[in-house]
Amino acid sequence: MSVKQISIFMENRPGRISAVTKLLGDGGIDIRAMALADTTDFGILRIIVDDEEKCIKLLADAGYSARATAVVAVGFEDKPGALASVMEVLYDNNISVEYMYSFISNKEAGKAYIMLRVDDNDAAAAALEEKGFTLLNSGDLFGDK
């Protein structure tokens, strides 16, 4: 089980995030999660949206370089040590985490949620499900859109 993430490559200069989020908002794209990684000259804005194809088309038409990749969305108890339990399952199964970020979901009160980019989504999903962790798909993030 995975979710599609859009990675947008852009120059690291004032107004770029504002321009992208305005473009997507004006285009009716709902952003559920986002993370930004930057260097001196360039950045990567990673977003989870309700319509990946429309999002990529809007971005491409506006001259942005963007691509979709699969990530794993995991829910777990919002308590001390719960994230460590998720990481332990991945470590025990020799799954490497490239990056991760948190997001908000209305799925269940008392839960915390993270997006994981790992070296093997299928193995990560299987290992986490086996240990009782909740995996989410796009429908869970946006309802039945």
ROTORLUM-463948 format. One record per residue: residue number from 1; x negated, y negated, z negated of N, C-alpha, C in turn. Coordinates in Angstrom, 3 decimals. Layout:
N
nr	n_east	n_north	n_up	ca_east	ca_north	ca_up	c_east	c_north	c_up
NUM	X	Y	Z	X	Y	Z	X	Y	Z
...
//
This chain:
145
nr	n_east	n_north	n_up	ca_east	ca_north	ca_up	c_east	c_north	c_up
1	-0.854	1.170	0.000	0.000	0.000	0.000	-0.898	-1.230	0.000
2	-0.645	-2.149	0.910	-1.459	-3.354	0.956	-0.616	-4.549	1.393
3	-1.211	-5.703	1.271	-0.609	-6.975	1.630	-1.550	-7.635	2.628
4	-1.008	-8.358	3.591	-1.850	-9.086	4.549	-2.221	-10.446	3.976
5	-3.496	-10.748	4.048	-4.051	-12.020	3.607	-4.542	-12.766	4.840
6	-4.341	-14.053	4.882	-4.858	-14.887	5.970	-6.084	-15.628	5.453
7	-7.206	-15.501	6.163	-8.424	-16.241	5.840	-8.591	-17.332	6.881
8	-8.705	-18.564	6.408	-8.826	-19.730	7.284	-10.220	-20.316	7.087
9	-10.961	-20.423	8.177	-12.310	-20.970	8.130	-12.242	-22.439	8.502
10	-12.834	-23.294	7.656	-12.757	-24.720	7.927	-13.949	-25.466	7.361
11	-14.149	-26.653	7.902	-15.210	-27.514	7.403	-14.904	-27.938	5.976
12	-15.954	-28.062	5.186	-15.811	-28.525	3.817	-15.898	-30.052	3.823
13	-14.734	-30.681	4.033	-14.679	-32.139	4.016	-13.326	-32.583	3.473
14	-13.255	-33.797	2.952	-12.015	-34.277	2.345	-10.815	-34.173	3.301
15	-9.706	-33.743	2.746	-8.460	-33.700	3.499	-8.159	-32.411	4.222
16	-9.114	-31.492	4.303	-8.879	-30.262	5.074	-7.820	-29.371	4.420
17	-7.878	-29.196	3.106	-6.874	-28.364	2.438	-5.507	-29.029	2.531
18	-5.481	-30.331	2.360	-4.237	-31.072	2.501	-3.634	-30.886	3.886
19	-4.465	-30.966	4.911	-3.982	-30.828	6.287	-3.426	-29.425	6.540
20	-4.126	-28.417	6.062	-3.670	-27.036	6.276	-2.367	-26.780	5.539
21	-2.292	-27.171	4.277	-1.075	-26.902	3.511	0.112	-27.702	4.057
22	-0.118	-28.908	4.558	0.956	-29.686	5.192	1.415	-29.009	6.477
23	0.465	-28.579	7.302	0.794	-27.885	8.542	1.678	-26.673	8.259
24	1.279	-25.871	7.284	2.039	-24.667	6.969	3.391	-25.001	6.341
25	3.409	-25.975	5.454	4.676	-26.394	4.850	5.653	-26.921	5.889
26	5.155	-27.767	6.786	6.004	-28.296	7.853	6.493	-27.181	8.775
27	5.700	-26.104	8.878	6.067	-24.969	9.712	6.956	-23.956	9.007
28	7.331	-24.238	7.754	8.220	-23.350	7.021	7.548	-22.127	6.431
29	6.228	-22.171	6.292	5.477	-21.045	5.731	5.423	-21.178	4.207
30	5.811	-20.118	3.519	5.783	-20.074	2.057	4.474	-19.426	1.611
31	3.705	-20.148	0.826	2.424	-19.640	0.304	2.668	-19.106	-1.100
32	2.326	-17.834	-1.323	2.525	-17.204	-2.625	1.233	-17.181	-3.451
33	0.092	-17.076	-2.784	-1.193	-17.024	-3.490	-2.243	-17.694	-2.630
34	-3.275	-18.230	-3.300	-4.370	-18.832	-2.546	-5.641	-18.831	-3.366
35	-6.759	-18.773	-2.645	-8.077	-18.862	-3.262	-8.981	-19.590	-2.277
36	-9.913	-20.338	-2.793	-10.834	-21.087	-1.953	-12.261	-20.757	-2.338
37	-13.068	-20.439	-1.345	-14.505	-20.234	-1.544	-15.198	-21.197	-0.600
38	-16.211	-21.898	-1.090	-16.856	-22.865	-0.213	-18.366	-22.840	-0.343
39	-18.984	-23.416	0.666	-20.415	-23.681	0.676	-20.538	-25.175	0.936
40	-21.723	-25.652	1.151	-21.919	-27.069	1.399	-21.170	-27.544	2.633
41	-21.180	-26.752	3.690	-20.605	-27.200	4.959	-19.261	-26.587	5.320
42	-18.994	-25.355	4.887	-17.780	-24.654	5.292	-17.101	-23.993	4.111
43	-15.818	-23.692	4.292	-15.061	-23.003	3.267	-14.164	-21.959	3.893
44	-13.709	-21.048	3.053	-12.725	-20.053	3.463	-11.548	-20.188	2.511
45	-10.401	-20.535	3.069	-9.171	-20.599	2.308	-8.429	-19.296	2.560
46	-8.182	-18.549	1.495	-7.472	-17.277	1.611	-6.071	-17.459	1.049
47	-5.068	-17.062	1.836	-3.692	-17.260	1.422	-2.860	-16.015	1.696
48	-1.830	-15.846	0.890	-0.814	-14.821	1.109	0.461	-15.593	1.447
49	1.039	-15.286	2.590	2.204	-16.027	3.074	3.346	-15.078	3.423
50	4.519	-15.658	3.627	5.700	-14.852	3.923	5.802	-14.426	5.381
51	5.067	-15.070	6.281	5.137	-14.715	7.704	3.732	-14.854	8.301
52	2.971	-13.759	8.264	1.565	-13.796	8.698	1.413	-14.175	10.169
53	2.234	-13.604	11.030	2.110	-13.872	12.472	2.386	-15.337	12.793
54	3.449	-15.875	12.231	3.779	-17.285	12.462	2.677	-18.187	11.911
55	2.151	-17.829	10.748	1.079	-18.608	10.120	-0.156	-18.653	11.012
56	-0.572	-17.510	11.506	-1.767	-17.460	12.354	-1.539	-18.254	13.639
57	-0.344	-18.183	14.212	-0.046	-18.938	15.431	-0.097	-20.439	15.156
58	0.516	-20.881	14.069	0.477	-22.309	13.716	-0.963	-22.793	13.552
59	-1.757	-21.997	12.856	-3.156	-22.367	12.623	-3.950	-22.400	13.926
60	-3.777	-21.381	14.756	-4.498	-21.322	16.034	-4.112	-22.492	16.925
61	-2.819	-22.802	16.989	-2.345	-23.915	17.808	-2.911	-25.248	17.336
62	-3.221	-25.335	16.036	-3.796	-26.563	15.475	-5.326	-26.554	15.509
63	-5.919	-25.496	16.077	-7.366	-25.449	16.234	-8.137	-24.805	15.099
64	-7.455	-24.151	14.189	-8.136	-23.484	13.082	-8.483	-22.044	13.467
65	-9.573	-21.551	12.907	-9.957	-20.154	13.063	-9.414	-19.399	11.856
66	-8.546	-18.408	12.123	-7.935	-17.653	11.030	-7.802	-16.191	11.436
67	-7.829	-15.325	10.421	-7.635	-13.904	10.697	-6.923	-13.257	9.513
68	-6.264	-12.142	9.802	-5.552	-11.400	8.770	-6.372	-10.192	8.343
69	-6.378	-9.921	7.056	-7.018	-8.730	6.512	-6.103	-8.140	5.444
70	-6.263	-6.873	5.196	-5.459	-6.208	4.171	-6.143	-6.335	2.816
71	-5.333	-6.640	1.804	-5.791	-6.676	0.421	-4.825	-5.849	-0.418
72	-5.245	-5.495	-1.616	-4.416	-4.717	-2.529	-3.892	-5.657	-3.606
73	-2.583	-5.658	-3.818	-1.958	-6.469	-4.864	-1.610	-5.546	-6.036
74	-2.109	-5.894	-7.217	-1.964	-5.030	-8.391	-1.312	-5.797	-9.527
75	-0.356	-5.161	-10.181	0.255	-5.708	-11.377	-0.123	-4.871	-12.584
76	-0.303	-5.522	-13.719	-0.670	-4.820	-14.943	-0.211	-5.649	-16.130
77	-0.212	-5.049	-17.309	0.229	-5.758	-18.506	-0.613	-7.007	-18.725
78	0.049	-8.091	-19.096	-0.637	-9.351	-19.363	-1.089	-9.348	-20.824
79	-2.214	-8.662	-21.052	-2.756	-8.560	-22.410	-4.271	-8.396	-22.315
80	-4.990	-8.706	-23.389	-6.441	-8.568	-23.374	-6.868	-7.140	-23.021
81	-7.822	-7.015	-22.139	-8.377	-5.730	-21.754	-7.706	-5.063	-20.572
82	-6.542	-5.564	-20.149	-5.822	-4.918	-19.048	-6.583	-5.043	-17.731
83	-7.143	-6.196	-17.457	-7.931	-6.361	-16.232	-9.146	-5.436	-16.257
84	-9.755	-5.293	-17.413	-10.895	-4.380	-17.542	-10.480	-2.950	-17.202
85	-9.268	-2.567	-17.536	-8.776	-1.226	-17.207	-8.657	-1.031	-15.699
86	-8.190	-2.060	-14.999	-8.109	-2.003	-13.536	-9.510	-1.832	-12.954
87	-10.442	-2.640	-13.431	-11.815	-2.586	-12.919	-12.464	-1.240	-13.212
88	-12.147	-0.656	-14.360	-12.703	0.648	-14.732	-12.230	1.742	-13.774
89	-10.955	1.706	-13.392	-10.432	2.694	-12.439	-11.189	2.582	-11.116
90	-11.401	1.370	-10.656	-12.124	1.182	-9.392	-13.567	1.662	-9.518
91	-14.214	1.309	-10.615	-15.596	1.743	-10.844	-15.692	3.267	-10.905
92	-14.771	3.885	-11.644	-14.781	5.347	-11.782	-14.589	6.056	-10.450
93	-13.973	5.365	-9.481	-13.722	5.942	-8.161	-14.681	5.394	-7.104
94	-15.762	4.756	-7.562	-16.809	4.241	-6.677	-16.263	3.286	-5.612
95	-15.337	2.421	-6.025	-14.738	1.440	-5.122	-15.316	0.082	-5.466
96	-15.891	-0.569	-4.469	-16.538	-1.856	-4.658	-15.554	-3.001	-4.416
97	-15.537	-3.970	-5.336	-14.694	-5.158	-5.204	-15.509	-6.255	-4.541
98	-15.040	-6.739	-3.399	-15.706	-7.845	-2.703	-15.328	-9.179	-3.333
99	-14.034	-9.355	-3.633	-13.552	-10.529	-4.344	-12.143	-10.252	-4.832
100	-11.666	-11.115	-5.735	-10.307	-11.000	-6.230	-9.831	-12.363	-6.699
101	-8.513	-12.510	-6.769	-7.917	-13.724	-7.309	-6.534	-13.408	-7.834
102	-6.055	-14.231	-8.742	-4.754	-13.976	-9.351	-3.655	-14.676	-8.562
103	-2.411	-14.266	-8.839	-1.265	-14.900	-8.211	-0.062	-14.760	-9.120
104	0.989	-15.452	-8.776	2.216	-15.455	-9.558	3.250	-14.573	-8.866
105	3.995	-13.826	-9.668	5.098	-13.038	-9.132	6.248	-13.086	-10.112
106	7.452	-13.077	-9.594	8.647	-13.020	-10.429	9.105	-11.582	-10.635
107	8.281	-10.639	-10.201	8.670	-9.227	-10.220	9.013	-8.737	-11.622
108	8.180	-9.054	-12.611	8.410	-8.520	-13.953	7.739	-9.414	-14.987
109	8.490	-9.806	-16.009	7.931	-10.629	-17.086	6.869	-9.833	-17.838
110	5.855	-10.535	-18.343	4.814	-9.885	-19.128	3.763	-9.176	-18.300
111	3.763	-9.436	-16.998	2.786	-8.825	-16.101	1.841	-9.887	-15.568
112	0.619	-9.484	-15.324	-0.372	-10.306	-14.635	-0.611	-9.642	-13.279
113	-1.041	-10.420	-12.297	-1.206	-9.898	-10.942	-2.503	-10.399	-10.328
114	-3.161	-9.513	-9.581	-4.360	-9.903	-8.848	-4.309	-9.350	-7.433
115	-4.974	-10.063	-6.531	-5.242	-9.579	-5.187	-6.673	-9.079	-5.207
116	-6.904	-7.928	-4.610	-8.239	-7.334	-4.547	-8.632	-7.098	-3.105
117	-9.794	-7.545	-2.739	-10.404	-7.153	-1.464	-11.464	-6.148	-1.853
118	-11.254	-4.901	-1.443	-12.154	-3.807	-1.806	-12.662	-3.125	-0.549
119	-13.653	-2.253	-0.718	-14.229	-1.582	0.444	-13.372	-0.429	0.962
120	-12.366	0.013	0.185	-11.483	1.092	0.638	-10.105	0.888	0.009
121	-9.210	0.207	0.736	-7.880	-0.091	0.216	-7.092	1.165	-0.139
122	-7.138	2.170	0.725	-6.362	3.391	0.482	-6.833	4.110	-0.777
123	-8.133	4.234	-0.948	-8.668	4.894	-2.140	-8.342	4.084	-3.396
124	-8.449	2.772	-3.302	-8.128	1.920	-4.453	-6.665	2.065	-4.830
125	-5.786	2.012	-3.838	-4.354	2.132	-4.107	-4.027	3.480	-4.747
126	-4.578	4.539	-4.207	-4.313	5.875	-4.751	-4.814	5.996	-6.191
127	-6.024	5.518	-6.449	-6.602	5.624	-7.788	-5.809	4.797	-8.796
128	-5.414	3.591	-8.401	-4.668	2.725	-9.317	-3.262	3.272	-9.582
129	-2.602	3.761	-8.539	-1.268	4.351	-8.733	-1.334	5.578	-9.640
130	-2.366	6.383	-9.451	-2.533	7.586	-10.267	-2.648	7.234	-11.749
131	-3.238	6.083	-12.045	-3.407	5.652	-13.437	-2.227	4.808	-13.931
132	-1.184	4.682	-13.110	0.033	4.013	-13.556	0.114	2.522	-13.308
133	-0.825	1.974	-12.547	-0.762	0.551	-12.247	0.271	0.285	-11.149
134	0.874	-0.882	-11.192	1.878	-1.281	-10.216	1.207	-1.886	-8.995
135	1.515	-1.349	-7.815	1.035	-1.944	-6.569	2.208	-2.647	-5.912
136	1.940	-3.784	-5.318	2.994	-4.563	-4.693	2.781	-4.637	-3.197
137	3.871	-4.834	-2.472	3.778	-5.091	-1.041	4.353	-6.472	-0.759
138	4.375	-6.887	0.482	4.872	-8.230	0.817	6.305	-8.440	0.366
139	7.133	-7.406	0.459	8.511	-7.523	0.010	8.619	-7.845	-1.475
140	7.705	-7.284	-2.271	7.690	-7.581	-3.706	7.309	-9.032	-3.966
141	6.454	-9.582	-3.131	5.965	-10.947	-3.337	6.972	-12.000	-2.909
142	7.780	-11.684	-1.898	8.685	-12.682	-1.325	10.141	-12.258	-1.363
143	10.470	-11.225	-2.084	11.838	-10.716	-2.061	12.038	-9.972	-0.758
144	13.210	-9.913	-0.290	13.496	-9.183	0.951	13.597	-10.125	2.133
145	12.618	-11.014	2.311	12.620	-11.939	3.453	12.499	-11.205	4.733
//
